[in-house]
């Protein structure tokens, strides 16, 4: 068995654990990606001098 095939098998075996964590705790990686994209958008607006609306900032 080659080292590459071993690594692929290890990753495949880890997936059920990751999937069960997502079910139990939520997809933290996805949530972080969404927040990062929102933050990047807000900072782009701020740096260009455009004021963000309360809806865009999450303010009520």
N, C-alpha and C positions, 0 to 999 in steps of 0.2 A: 504494500500500500504506500502511495507517495505522500509526502508531507502535505501537499495541497488538498488531497482527498480527505485526509484526517481533519484538517481545519474546516472543510465544508461540512463534514459529518458533525463536528462539534457545534457549529453554528445551527445546524438543523435540529440538533437535540435541545438547544437552548430556546428555540422559538416557543414551545409550549409554555415554558416558564414565563417568558416575556408576555405572552398572550394572557396568561392567568393573572399576571400583575396588572395588565391593562384593565381586565374585567374588575379586579378588586379595587384598584387605586385610581383608575382613569389613565388616559394617555398623556402623561406629563410632558413627553417630548413634543407631541402635537400642540398641546396648550402653550408651551414655551415658544414654539415656532410662530403661533398666531400672535402672541403678545409681542414678540420681537418684530414681526411685520407691521403691527399697529404702531409700535413705538417708532420704527423707522419712518413710517408715513408721517406721523406727527412731527418728528424732528425735521423731515424734509420741508414740511409746511412752515415750521418755525424759522428755519434757516433762510427760507425764501421770502420771509416777511409776511406770509399769509397767516392770519389768525385762525386757529382751529375753532370750530363751533363746539358748544357744550356736548353735542351728540358724539362728535369725533373723539373727545377727550374722556368720555364715559361719565361726565358730570351730569347731575340731574337738574 
